[in-house]
Amino acid sequence: MSFKYDDTPDQKVFNEIKEAAIDIWKTYDDQFNYAIYKINRIKDIDNFKDNAWYIVAMFDIHNQAKLMEAVSEETKQQILLARGY
């Protein structure tokens, strides 16, 4: 399967990434509005070009691993393909 970073993923894949990311951000202490800032950045974002990968890239490697655990195998594969793996 060929997939480039700026390819728009299926809507199902995008929704899964977005929902999992919001769930992860909700686990953060929001004392300084950091988590709500991140949630607000992605909650209204549309599935266009590389927006899904932008959401993934907002996380450090540890939270990217959490994200990968929270999504389906199909979505994991799309993320890996978009990252060149």
PyMOL Python script that loads the backbone (N, CA, C, O; Angstrom):
from pymol import cmd

cmd.read_pdbstr("""\
ATOM      1  N   MET A   1       0.839  -1.176   0.000  1.00  0.00           N
ATOM      2  CA  MET A   1       0.000   0.000   0.000  1.00  0.00           C
ATOM      3  C   MET A   1       0.879   1.232   0.000  1.00  0.00           C
ATOM      4  O   MET A   1       1.801   1.347   0.808  1.00  0.00           O
ATOM      5  N   SER A   2       0.599   2.141  -0.894  1.00  0.00           N
ATOM      6  CA  SER A   2       1.355   3.378  -0.987  1.00  0.00           C
ATOM      7  C   SER A   2       0.590   4.494  -0.296  1.00  0.00           C
ATOM      8  O   SER A   2      -0.606   4.679  -0.524  1.00  0.00           O
ATOM      9  N   PHE A   3       1.284   5.225   0.538  1.00  0.00           N
ATOM     10  CA  PHE A   3       0.640   6.301   1.281  1.00  0.00           C
ATOM     11  C   PHE A   3       1.689   7.348   1.586  1.00  0.00           C
ATOM     12  O   PHE A   3       2.773   7.032   2.077  1.00  0.00           O
ATOM     13  N   LYS A   4       1.363   8.599   1.293  1.00  0.00           N
ATOM     14  CA  LYS A   4       2.286   9.698   1.551  1.00  0.00           C
ATOM     15  C   LYS A   4       1.784  10.544   2.715  1.00  0.00           C
ATOM     16  O   LYS A   4       0.599  10.520   3.048  1.00  0.00           O
ATOM     17  N   TYR A   5       2.680  11.277   3.318  1.00  0.00           N
ATOM     18  CA  TYR A   5       2.359  12.093   4.494  1.00  0.00           C
ATOM     19  C   TYR A   5       1.223  13.061   4.230  1.00  0.00           C
ATOM     20  O   TYR A   5       0.394  13.284   5.112  1.00  0.00           O
ATOM     21  N   ASP A   6       1.161  13.637   3.052  1.00  0.00           N
ATOM     22  CA  ASP A   6       0.110  14.631   2.799  1.00  0.00           C
ATOM     23  C   ASP A   6      -1.161  14.038   2.191  1.00  0.00           C
ATOM     24  O   ASP A   6      -2.045  14.781   1.762  1.00  0.00           O
ATOM     25  N   ASP A   7      -1.261  12.699   2.150  1.00  0.00           N
ATOM     26  CA  ASP A   7      -2.497  12.052   1.711  1.00  0.00           C
ATOM     27  C   ASP A   7      -3.530  12.142   2.830  1.00  0.00           C
ATOM     28  O   ASP A   7      -3.204  11.970   4.004  1.00  0.00           O
ATOM     29  N   THR A   8      -4.758  12.408   2.461  1.00  0.00           N
ATOM     30  CA  THR A   8      -5.845  12.468   3.430  1.00  0.00           C
ATOM     31  C   THR A   8      -6.302  11.042   3.746  1.00  0.00           C
ATOM     32  O   THR A   8      -6.627  10.289   2.827  1.00  0.00           O
ATOM     33  N   PRO A   9      -6.334  10.658   5.021  1.00  0.00           N
ATOM     34  CA  PRO A   9      -6.768   9.301   5.362  1.00  0.00           C
ATOM     35  C   PRO A   9      -8.287   9.165   5.259  1.00  0.00           C
ATOM     36  O   PRO A   9      -8.999  10.156   5.093  1.00  0.00           O
ATOM     37  N   ASP A  10      -8.773   7.930   5.359  1.00  0.00           N
ATOM     38  CA  ASP A  10     -10.208   7.694   5.417  1.00  0.00           C
ATOM     39  C   ASP A  10     -10.790   8.452   6.608  1.00  0.00           C
ATOM     40  O   ASP A  10     -10.100   8.689   7.600  1.00  0.00           O
ATOM     41  N   GLN A  11     -12.045   8.825   6.503  1.00  0.00           N
ATOM     42  CA  GLN A  11     -12.706   9.566   7.584  1.00  0.00           C
ATOM     43  C   GLN A  11     -12.707   8.769   8.883  1.00  0.00           C
ATOM     44  O   GLN A  11     -12.537   9.339   9.961  1.00  0.00           O
ATOM     45  N   LYS A  12     -12.897   7.464   8.789  1.00  0.00           N
ATOM     46  CA  LYS A  12     -12.902   6.613   9.985  1.00  0.00           C
ATOM     47  C   LYS A  12     -11.561   6.687  10.710  1.00  0.00           C
ATOM     48  O   LYS A  12     -11.515   6.796  11.935  1.00  0.00           O
ATOM     49  N   VAL A  13     -10.486   6.627   9.954  1.00  0.00           N
ATOM     50  CA  VAL A  13      -9.141   6.700  10.530  1.00  0.00           C
ATOM     51  C   VAL A  13      -8.937   8.062  11.189  1.00  0.00           C
ATOM     52  O   VAL A  13      -8.445   8.147  12.314  1.00  0.00           O
ATOM     53  N   PHE A  14      -9.315   9.116  10.491  1.00  0.00           N
ATOM     54  CA  PHE A  14      -9.177  10.475  11.035  1.00  0.00           C
ATOM     55  C   PHE A  14      -9.952  10.614  12.342  1.00  0.00           C
ATOM     56  O   PHE A  14      -9.425  11.111  13.338  1.00  0.00           O
ATOM     57  N   ASN A  15     -11.204  10.171  12.328  1.00  0.00           N
ATOM     58  CA  ASN A  15     -12.043  10.295  13.531  1.00  0.00           C
ATOM     59  C   ASN A  15     -11.442   9.543  14.707  1.00  0.00           C
ATOM     60  O   ASN A  15     -11.479  10.022  15.840  1.00  0.00           O
ATOM     61  N   GLU A  16     -10.894   8.378  14.443  1.00  0.00           N
ATOM     62  CA  GLU A  16     -10.278   7.588  15.505  1.00  0.00           C
ATOM     63  C   GLU A  16      -9.073   8.304  16.112  1.00  0.00           C
ATOM     64  O   GLU A  16      -8.912   8.349  17.331  1.00  0.00           O
ATOM     65  N   ILE A  17      -8.239   8.857  15.251  1.00  0.00           N
ATOM     66  CA  ILE A  17      -7.065   9.605  15.724  1.00  0.00           C
ATOM     67  C   ILE A  17      -7.505  10.808  16.551  1.00  0.00           C
ATOM     68  O   ILE A  17      -6.985  11.045  17.641  1.00  0.00           O
ATOM     69  N   LYS A  18      -8.448  11.548  16.038  1.00  0.00           N
ATOM     70  CA  LYS A  18      -8.917  12.757  16.709  1.00  0.00           C
ATOM     71  C   LYS A  18      -9.531  12.430  18.073  1.00  0.00           C
ATOM     72  O   LYS A  18      -9.216  13.088  19.065  1.00  0.00           O
ATOM     73  N   GLU A  19     -10.394  11.433  18.128  1.00  0.00           N
ATOM     74  CA  GLU A  19     -11.041  11.058  19.381  1.00  0.00           C
ATOM     75  C   GLU A  19     -10.033  10.541  20.402  1.00  0.00           C
ATOM     76  O   GLU A  19     -10.107  10.897  21.578  1.00  0.00           O
ATOM     77  N   ALA A  20      -9.101   9.711  19.968  1.00  0.00           N
ATOM     78  CA  ALA A  20      -8.090   9.183  20.883  1.00  0.00           C
ATOM     79  C   ALA A  20      -7.196  10.305  21.407  1.00  0.00           C
ATOM     80  O   ALA A  20      -6.835  10.315  22.584  1.00  0.00           O
ATOM     81  N   ALA A  21      -6.842  11.246  20.537  1.00  0.00           N
ATOM     82  CA  ALA A  21      -5.995  12.368  20.957  1.00  0.00           C
ATOM     83  C   ALA A  21      -6.712  13.220  22.003  1.00  0.00           C
ATOM     84  O   ALA A  21      -6.113  13.605  23.008  1.00  0.00           O
ATOM     85  N   ILE A  22      -7.975  13.510  21.773  1.00  0.00           N
ATOM     86  CA  ILE A  22      -8.736  14.305  22.741  1.00  0.00           C
ATOM     87  C   ILE A  22      -8.818  13.568  24.078  1.00  0.00           C
ATOM     88  O   ILE A  22      -8.671  14.180  25.136  1.00  0.00           O
ATOM     89  N   ASP A  23      -9.048  12.271  24.031  1.00  0.00           N
ATOM     90  CA  ASP A  23      -9.099  11.479  25.267  1.00  0.00           C
ATOM     91  C   ASP A  23      -7.775  11.543  26.024  1.00  0.00           C
ATOM     92  O   ASP A  23      -7.768  11.639  27.252  1.00  0.00           O
ATOM     93  N   ILE A  24      -6.669  11.491  25.311  1.00  0.00           N
ATOM     94  CA  ILE A  24      -5.352  11.588  25.963  1.00  0.00           C
ATOM     95  C   ILE A  24      -5.162  12.969  26.569  1.00  0.00           C
ATOM     96  O   ILE A  24      -4.716  13.084  27.711  1.00  0.00           O
ATOM     97  N   TRP A  25      -5.492  14.018  25.824  1.00  0.00           N
ATOM     98  CA  TRP A  25      -5.333  15.375  26.357  1.00  0.00           C
ATOM     99  C   TRP A  25      -6.192  15.589  27.598  1.00  0.00           C
ATOM    100  O   TRP A  25      -5.808  16.343  28.492  1.00  0.00           O
ATOM    101  N   LYS A  26      -7.350  14.936  27.663  1.00  0.00           N
ATOM    102  CA  LYS A  26      -8.235  15.083  28.827  1.00  0.00           C
ATOM    103  C   LYS A  26      -7.637  14.489  30.095  1.00  0.00           C
ATOM    104  O   LYS A  26      -8.104  14.794  31.192  1.00  0.00           O
ATOM    105  N   THR A  27      -6.623  13.653  29.971  1.00  0.00           N
ATOM    106  CA  THR A  27      -5.981  13.077  31.152  1.00  0.00           C
ATOM    107  C   THR A  27      -4.955  14.026  31.770  1.00  0.00           C
ATOM    108  O   THR A  27      -4.468  13.772  32.871  1.00  0.00           O
ATOM    109  N   TYR A  28      -4.627  15.099  31.087  1.00  0.00           N
ATOM    110  CA  TYR A  28      -3.630  16.049  31.567  1.00  0.00           C
ATOM    111  C   TYR A  28      -4.209  16.991  32.610  1.00  0.00           C
ATOM    112  O   TYR A  28      -5.387  17.343  32.559  1.00  0.00           O
ATOM    113  N   ASP A  29      -3.377  17.392  33.546  1.00  0.00           N
ATOM    114  CA  ASP A  29      -3.738  18.433  34.492  1.00  0.00           C
ATOM    115  C   ASP A  29      -3.868  19.730  33.700  1.00  0.00           C
ATOM    116  O   ASP A  29      -2.953  20.106  32.968  1.00  0.00           O
ATOM    117  N   ASP A  30      -4.961  20.391  33.839  1.00  0.00           N
ATOM    118  CA  ASP A  30      -5.218  21.587  33.024  1.00  0.00           C
ATOM    119  C   ASP A  30      -5.066  22.877  33.827  1.00  0.00           C
ATOM    120  O   ASP A  30      -5.730  23.873  33.540  1.00  0.00           O
ATOM    121  N   GLN A  31      -4.208  22.857  34.812  1.00  0.00           N
ATOM    122  CA  GLN A  31      -4.023  24.017  35.675  1.00  0.00           C
ATOM    123  C   GLN A  31      -3.692  25.281  34.882  1.00  0.00           C
ATOM    124  O   GLN A  31      -4.157  26.366  35.231  1.00  0.00           O
ATOM    125  N   PHE A  32      -2.911  25.155  33.844  1.00  0.00           N
ATOM    126  CA  PHE A  32      -2.504  26.323  33.061  1.00  0.00           C
ATOM    127  C   PHE A  32      -3.155  26.341  31.678  1.00  0.00           C
ATOM    128  O   PHE A  32      -2.657  27.000  30.766  1.00  0.00           O
ATOM    129  N   ASN A  33      -4.271  25.617  31.520  1.00  0.00           N
ATOM    130  CA  ASN A  33      -5.044  25.572  30.270  1.00  0.00           C
ATOM    131  C   ASN A  33      -4.289  24.938  29.110  1.00  0.00           C
ATOM    132  O   ASN A  33      -4.666  25.127  27.954  1.00  0.00           O
ATOM    133  N   TYR A  34      -3.235  24.192  29.400  1.00  0.00           N
ATOM    134  CA  TYR A  34      -2.457  23.564  28.338  1.00  0.00           C
ATOM    135  C   TYR A  34      -3.286  22.515  27.602  1.00  0.00           C
ATOM    136  O   TYR A  34      -3.322  22.500  26.372  1.00  0.00           O
ATOM    137  N   ALA A  35      -3.946  21.649  28.347  1.00  0.00           N
ATOM    138  CA  ALA A  35      -4.727  20.574  27.728  1.00  0.00           C
ATOM    139  C   ALA A  35      -5.909  21.137  26.951  1.00  0.00           C
ATOM    140  O   ALA A  35      -6.167  20.709  25.826  1.00  0.00           O
ATOM    141  N   ILE A  36      -6.620  22.075  27.524  1.00  0.00           N
ATOM    142  CA  ILE A  36      -7.778  22.642  26.827  1.00  0.00           C
ATOM    143  C   ILE A  36      -7.327  23.390  25.572  1.00  0.00           C
ATOM    144  O   ILE A  36      -8.045  23.405  24.572  1.00  0.00           O
ATOM    145  N   TYR A  37      -6.171  23.996  25.615  1.00  0.00           N
ATOM    146  CA  TYR A  37      -5.619  24.654  24.425  1.00  0.00           C
ATOM    147  C   TYR A  37      -5.415  23.629  23.311  1.00  0.00           C
ATOM    148  O   TYR A  37      -5.802  23.861  22.166  1.00  0.00           O
ATOM    149  N   LYS A  38      -4.807  22.496  23.655  1.00  0.00           N
ATOM    150  CA  LYS A  38      -4.558  21.445  22.662  1.00  0.00           C
ATOM    151  C   LYS A  38      -5.877  20.868  22.141  1.00  0.00           C
ATOM    152  O   LYS A  38      -6.034  20.661  20.938  1.00  0.00           O
ATOM    153  N   ILE A  39      -6.814  20.611  23.039  1.00  0.00           N
ATOM    154  CA  ILE A  39      -8.120  20.086  22.625  1.00  0.00           C
ATOM    155  C   ILE A  39      -8.811  21.065  21.685  1.00  0.00           C
ATOM    156  O   ILE A  39      -9.362  20.661  20.661  1.00  0.00           O
ATOM    157  N   ASN A  40      -8.785  22.335  22.024  1.00  0.00           N
ATOM    158  CA  ASN A  40      -9.424  23.343  21.168  1.00  0.00           C
ATOM    159  C   ASN A  40      -8.758  23.460  19.808  1.00  0.00           C
ATOM    160  O   ASN A  40      -9.408  23.809  18.823  1.00  0.00           O
ATOM    161  N   ARG A  41      -7.470  23.169  19.749  1.00  0.00           N
ATOM    162  CA  ARG A  41      -6.754  23.204  18.463  1.00  0.00           C
ATOM    163  C   ARG A  41      -7.224  22.111  17.521  1.00  0.00           C
ATOM    164  O   ARG A  41      -7.183  22.280  16.302  1.00  0.00           O
ATOM    165  N   ILE A  42      -7.674  20.985  18.075  1.00  0.00           N
ATOM    166  CA  ILE A  42      -8.025  19.860  17.195  1.00  0.00           C
ATOM    167  C   ILE A  42      -9.509  19.529  17.140  1.00  0.00           C
ATOM    168  O   ILE A  42      -9.936  18.824  16.226  1.00  0.00           O
ATOM    169  N   LYS A  43     -10.309  20.012  18.085  1.00  0.00           N
ATOM    170  CA  LYS A  43     -11.707  19.561  18.150  1.00  0.00           C
ATOM    171  C   LYS A  43     -12.521  19.912  16.909  1.00  0.00           C
ATOM    172  O   LYS A  43     -13.432  19.168  16.547  1.00  0.00           O
ATOM    173  N   ASP A  44     -12.219  21.014  16.257  1.00  0.00           N
ATOM    174  CA  ASP A  44     -12.974  21.421  15.065  1.00  0.00           C
ATOM    175  C   ASP A  44     -12.202  21.239  13.769  1.00  0.00           C
ATOM    176  O   ASP A  44     -12.644  21.689  12.712  1.00  0.00           O
ATOM    177  N   ILE A  45     -11.064  20.588  13.843  1.00  0.00           N
ATOM    178  CA  ILE A  45     -10.232  20.399  12.652  1.00  0.00           C
ATOM    179  C   ILE A  45     -10.892  19.373  11.721  1.00  0.00           C
ATOM    180  O   ILE A  45     -11.457  18.380  12.181  1.00  0.00           O
ATOM    181  N   ASP A  46     -10.815  19.618  10.442  1.00  0.00           N
ATOM    182  CA  ASP A  46     -11.409  18.734   9.443  1.00  0.00           C
ATOM    183  C   ASP A  46     -10.374  17.755   8.893  1.00  0.00           C
ATOM    184  O   ASP A  46      -9.166  17.954   9.019  1.00  0.00           O
ATOM    185  N   ASN A  47     -10.884  16.708   8.290  1.00  0.00           N
ATOM    186  CA  ASN A  47     -10.034  15.700   7.666  1.00  0.00           C
ATOM    187  C   ASN A  47      -9.610  16.196   6.286  1.00  0.00           C
ATOM    188  O   ASN A  47     -10.280  15.943   5.285  1.00  0.00           O
ATOM    189  N   PHE A  48      -8.513  16.888   6.255  1.00  0.00           N
ATOM    190  CA  PHE A  48      -7.991  17.458   5.018  1.00  0.00           C
ATOM    191  C   PHE A  48      -6.477  17.336   5.017  1.00  0.00           C
ATOM    192  O   PHE A  48      -5.804  17.674   5.991  1.00  0.00           O
ATOM    193  N   LYS A  49      -5.957  16.841   3.896  1.00  0.00           N
ATOM    194  CA  LYS A  49      -4.506  16.676   3.716  1.00  0.00           C
ATOM    195  C   LYS A  49      -3.873  15.995   4.928  1.00  0.00           C
ATOM    196  O   LYS A  49      -4.237  14.868   5.265  1.00  0.00           O
ATOM    197  N   ASP A  50      -2.918  16.675   5.592  1.00  0.00           N
ATOM    198  CA  ASP A  50      -2.148  16.046   6.668  1.00  0.00           C
ATOM    199  C   ASP A  50      -2.646  16.400   8.070  1.00  0.00           C
ATOM    200  O   ASP A  50      -1.890  16.275   9.034  1.00  0.00           O
ATOM    201  N   ASN A  51      -3.892  16.835   8.206  1.00  0.00           N
ATOM    202  CA  ASN A  51      -4.402  17.211   9.527  1.00  0.00           C
ATOM    203  C   ASN A  51      -4.358  16.058  10.528  1.00  0.00           C
ATOM    204  O   ASN A  51      -4.113  16.282  11.713  1.00  0.00           O
ATOM    205  N   ALA A  52      -4.590  14.834  10.070  1.00  0.00           N
ATOM    206  CA  ALA A  52      -4.513  13.684  10.978  1.00  0.00           C
ATOM    207  C   ALA A  52      -3.094  13.541  11.527  1.00  0.00           C
ATOM    208  O   ALA A  52      -2.904  13.265  12.712  1.00  0.00           O
ATOM    209  N   TRP A  53      -2.122  13.729  10.674  1.00  0.00           N
ATOM    210  CA  TRP A  53      -0.718  13.549  11.083  1.00  0.00           C
ATOM    211  C   TRP A  53      -0.265  14.722  11.943  1.00  0.00           C
ATOM    212  O   TRP A  53       0.613  14.569  12.792  1.00  0.00           O
ATOM    213  N   TYR A  54      -0.857  15.888  11.727  1.00  0.00           N
ATOM    214  CA  TYR A  54      -0.613  17.046  12.594  1.00  0.00           C
ATOM    215  C   TYR A  54      -1.047  16.715  14.023  1.00  0.00           C
ATOM    216  O   TYR A  54      -0.349  17.035  14.986  1.00  0.00           O
ATOM    217  N   ILE A  55      -2.213  16.067  14.144  1.00  0.00           N
ATOM    218  CA  ILE A  55      -2.709  15.684  15.469  1.00  0.00           C
ATOM    219  C   ILE A  55      -1.749  14.710  16.136  1.00  0.00           C
ATOM    220  O   ILE A  55      -1.433  14.859  17.317  1.00  0.00           O
ATOM    221  N   VAL A  56      -1.286  13.722  15.394  1.00  0.00           N
ATOM    222  CA  VAL A  56      -0.333  12.740  15.934  1.00  0.00           C
ATOM    223  C   VAL A  56       0.952  13.450  16.354  1.00  0.00           C
ATOM    224  O   VAL A  56       1.506  13.153  17.413  1.00  0.00           O
ATOM    225  N   ALA A  57       1.423  14.375  15.542  1.00  0.00           N
ATOM    226  CA  ALA A  57       2.696  15.059  15.801  1.00  0.00           C
ATOM    227  C   ALA A  57       2.636  16.006  17.003  1.00  0.00           C
ATOM    228  O   ALA A  57       3.679  16.452  17.480  1.00  0.00           O
ATOM    229  N   MET A  58       1.455  16.313  17.490  1.00  0.00           N
ATOM    230  CA  MET A  58       1.335  17.169  18.675  1.00  0.00           C
ATOM    231  C   MET A  58       1.866  16.473  19.930  1.00  0.00           C
ATOM    232  O   MET A  58       2.156  17.123  20.934  1.00  0.00           O
ATOM    233  N   PHE A  59       1.988  15.152  19.862  1.00  0.00           N
ATOM    234  CA  PHE A  59       2.403  14.365  21.019  1.00  0.00           C
ATOM    235  C   PHE A  59       3.887  14.022  20.977  1.00  0.00           C
ATOM    236  O   PHE A  59       4.487  13.894  19.910  1.00  0.00           O
ATOM    237  N   ASP A  60       4.459  13.877  22.171  1.00  0.00           N
ATOM    238  CA  ASP A  60       5.810  13.324  22.265  1.00  0.00           C
ATOM    239  C   ASP A  60       5.726  11.818  21.993  1.00  0.00           C
ATOM    240  O   ASP A  60       4.635  11.272  21.831  1.00  0.00           O
ATOM    241  N   ILE A  61       6.857  11.168  21.947  1.00  0.00           N
ATOM    242  CA  ILE A  61       6.916   9.750  21.582  1.00  0.00           C
ATOM    243  C   ILE A  61       6.127   8.867  22.546  1.00  0.00           C
ATOM    244  O   ILE A  61       5.545   7.867  22.125  1.00  0.00           O
ATOM    245  N   HIS A  62       6.098   9.218  23.820  1.00  0.00           N
ATOM    246  CA  HIS A  62       5.385   8.411  24.810  1.00  0.00           C
ATOM    247  C   HIS A  62       3.868   8.497  24.595  1.00  0.00           C
ATOM    248  O   HIS A  62       3.161   7.493  24.677  1.00  0.00           O
ATOM    249  N   ASN A  63       3.392   9.688  24.326  1.00  0.00           N
ATOM    250  CA  ASN A  63       1.960   9.846  24.079  1.00  0.00           C
ATOM    251  C   ASN A  63       1.564   9.344  22.696  1.00  0.00           C
ATOM    252  O   ASN A  63       0.418   8.942  22.493  1.00  0.00           O
ATOM    253  N   GLN A  64       2.482   9.360  21.754  1.00  0.00           N
ATOM    254  CA  GLN A  64       2.198   8.735  20.465  1.00  0.00           C
ATOM    255  C   GLN A  64       2.004   7.236  20.649  1.00  0.00           C
ATOM    256  O   GLN A  64       1.169   6.627  19.980  1.00  0.00           O
ATOM    257  N   ALA A  65       2.769   6.646  21.549  1.00  0.00           N
ATOM    258  CA  ALA A  65       2.604   5.221  21.840  1.00  0.00           C
ATOM    259  C   ALA A  65       1.231   4.966  22.471  1.00  0.00           C
ATOM    260  O   ALA A  65       0.576   3.975  22.146  1.00  0.00           O
ATOM    261  N   LYS A  66       0.795   5.849  23.365  1.00  0.00           N
ATOM    262  CA  LYS A  66      -0.543   5.729  23.950  1.00  0.00           C
ATOM    263  C   LYS A  66      -1.609   5.838  22.869  1.00  0.00           C
ATOM    264  O   LYS A  66      -2.590   5.094  22.869  1.00  0.00           O
ATOM    265  N   LEU A  67      -1.407   6.760  21.962  1.00  0.00           N
ATOM    266  CA  LEU A  67      -2.354   6.945  20.863  1.00  0.00           C
ATOM    267  C   LEU A  67      -2.433   5.683  20.015  1.00  0.00           C
ATOM    268  O   LEU A  67      -3.522   5.243  19.647  1.00  0.00           O
ATOM    269  N   MET A  68      -1.289   5.109  19.710  1.00  0.00           N
ATOM    270  CA  MET A  68      -1.249   3.893  18.898  1.00  0.00           C
ATOM    271  C   MET A  68      -1.972   2.739  19.598  1.00  0.00           C
ATOM    272  O   MET A  68      -2.596   1.907  18.940  1.00  0.00           O
ATOM    273  N   GLU A  69      -1.889   2.689  20.912  1.00  0.00           N
ATOM    274  CA  GLU A  69      -2.589   1.648  21.665  1.00  0.00           C
ATOM    275  C   GLU A  69      -4.097   1.861  21.668  1.00  0.00           C
ATOM    276  O   GLU A  69      -4.860   0.907  21.822  1.00  0.00           O
ATOM    277  N   ALA A  70      -4.524   3.093  21.500  1.00  0.00           N
ATOM    278  CA  ALA A  70      -5.948   3.430  21.611  1.00  0.00           C
ATOM    279  C   ALA A  70      -6.719   3.293  20.297  1.00  0.00           C
ATOM    280  O   ALA A  70      -7.947   3.376  20.288  1.00  0.00           O
ATOM    281  N   VAL A  71      -6.008   3.086  19.198  1.00  0.00           N
ATOM    282  CA  VAL A  71      -6.684   3.041  17.891  1.00  0.00           C
ATOM    283  C   VAL A  71      -6.665   1.621  17.319  1.00  0.00           C
ATOM    284  O   VAL A  71      -5.943   0.748  17.800  1.00  0.00           O
ATOM    285  N   SER A  72      -7.464   1.419  16.296  1.00  0.00           N
ATOM    286  CA  SER A  72      -7.557   0.108  15.652  1.00  0.00           C
ATOM    287  C   SER A  72      -6.280  -0.218  14.880  1.00  0.00           C
ATOM    288  O   SER A  72      -5.437   0.648  14.647  1.00  0.00           O
ATOM    289  N   GLU A  73      -6.162  -1.461  14.497  1.00  0.00           N
ATOM    290  CA  GLU A  73      -5.003  -1.903  13.716  1.00  0.00           C
ATOM    291  C   GLU A  73      -4.936  -1.156  12.385  1.00  0.00           C
ATOM    292  O   GLU A  73      -3.851  -0.777  11.943  1.00  0.00           O
ATOM    293  N   GLU A  74      -6.077  -0.942  11.747  1.00  0.00           N
ATOM    294  CA  GLU A  74      -6.116  -0.209  10.476  1.00  0.00           C
ATOM    295  C   GLU A  74      -5.555   1.204  10.637  1.00  0.00           C
ATOM    296  O   GLU A  74      -4.782   1.674   9.802  1.00  0.00           O
ATOM    297  N   THR A  75      -5.948   1.864  11.703  1.00  0.00           N
ATOM    298  CA  THR A  75      -5.469   3.228  11.948  1.00  0.00           C
ATOM    299  C   THR A  75      -3.986   3.230  12.284  1.00  0.00           C
ATOM    300  O   THR A  75      -3.252   4.111  11.836  1.00  0.00           O
ATOM    301  N   LYS A  76      -3.538   2.259  13.064  1.00  0.00           N
ATOM    302  CA  LYS A  76      -2.096   2.137  13.356  1.00  0.00           C
ATOM    303  C   LYS A  76      -1.306   2.034  12.064  1.00  0.00           C
ATOM    304  O   LYS A  76      -0.290   2.707  11.892  1.00  0.00           O
ATOM    305  N   GLN A  77      -1.773   1.193  11.162  1.00  0.00           N
ATOM    306  CA  GLN A  77      -1.076   0.991   9.894  1.00  0.00           C
ATOM    307  C   GLN A  77      -1.025   2.281   9.072  1.00  0.00           C
ATOM    308  O   GLN A  77      -0.003   2.572   8.450  1.00  0.00           O
ATOM    309  N   GLN A  78      -2.097   3.046   9.062  1.00  0.00           N
ATOM    310  CA  GLN A  78      -2.119   4.310   8.344  1.00  0.00           C
ATOM    311  C   GLN A  78      -1.127   5.308   8.955  1.00  0.00           C
ATOM    312  O   GLN A  78      -0.435   6.028   8.235  1.00  0.00           O
ATOM    313  N   ILE A  79      -1.069   5.338  10.268  1.00  0.00           N
ATOM    314  CA  ILE A  79      -0.118   6.229  10.929  1.00  0.00           C
ATOM    315  C   ILE A  79       1.310   5.830  10.578  1.00  0.00           C
ATOM    316  O   ILE A  79       2.133   6.685  10.248  1.00  0.00           O
ATOM    317  N   LEU A  80       1.604   4.546  10.647  1.00  0.00           N
ATOM    318  CA  LEU A  80       2.945   4.065  10.325  1.00  0.00           C
ATOM    319  C   LEU A  80       3.305   4.349   8.877  1.00  0.00           C
ATOM    320  O   LEU A  80       4.426   4.771   8.591  1.00  0.00           O
ATOM    321  N   LEU A  81       2.370   4.125   7.959  1.00  0.00           N
ATOM    322  CA  LEU A  81       2.629   4.411   6.542  1.00  0.00           C
ATOM    323  C   LEU A  81       2.883   5.890   6.303  1.00  0.00           C
ATOM    324  O   LEU A  81       3.780   6.259   5.544  1.00  0.00           O
ATOM    325  N   ALA A  82       2.093   6.735   6.951  1.00  0.00           N
ATOM    326  CA  ALA A  82       2.261   8.179   6.794  1.00  0.00           C
ATOM    327  C   ALA A  82       3.608   8.641   7.322  1.00  0.00           C
ATOM    328  O   ALA A  82       4.161   9.634   6.849  1.00  0.00           O
ATOM    329  N   ARG A  83       4.136   7.918   8.304  1.00  0.00           N
ATOM    330  CA  ARG A  83       5.437   8.271   8.892  1.00  0.00           C
ATOM    331  C   ARG A  83       6.597   7.592   8.167  1.00  0.00           C
ATOM    332  O   ARG A  83       7.756   7.772   8.541  1.00  0.00           O
ATOM    333  N   GLY A  84       6.289   6.817   7.135  1.00  0.00           N
ATOM    334  CA  GLY A  84       7.345   6.205   6.348  1.00  0.00           C
ATOM    335  C   GLY A  84       7.802   4.846   6.824  1.00  0.00           C
ATOM    336  O   GLY A  84       8.872   4.387   6.425  1.00  0.00           O
ATOM    337  N   TYR A  85       7.029   4.194   7.659  1.00  0.00           N
ATOM    338  CA  TYR A  85       7.398   2.860   8.188  1.00  0.00           C
ATOM    339  C   TYR A  85       6.700   1.785   7.407  1.00  0.00           C
ATOM    340  O   TYR A  85       6.877   0.600   7.693  1.00  0.00           O
TER     341      TYR A  85
END
""", "prot")
cmd.dss("prot")
cmd.show_as("cartoon", "prot")
cmd.util.cbc("prot")
cmd.orient("prot")
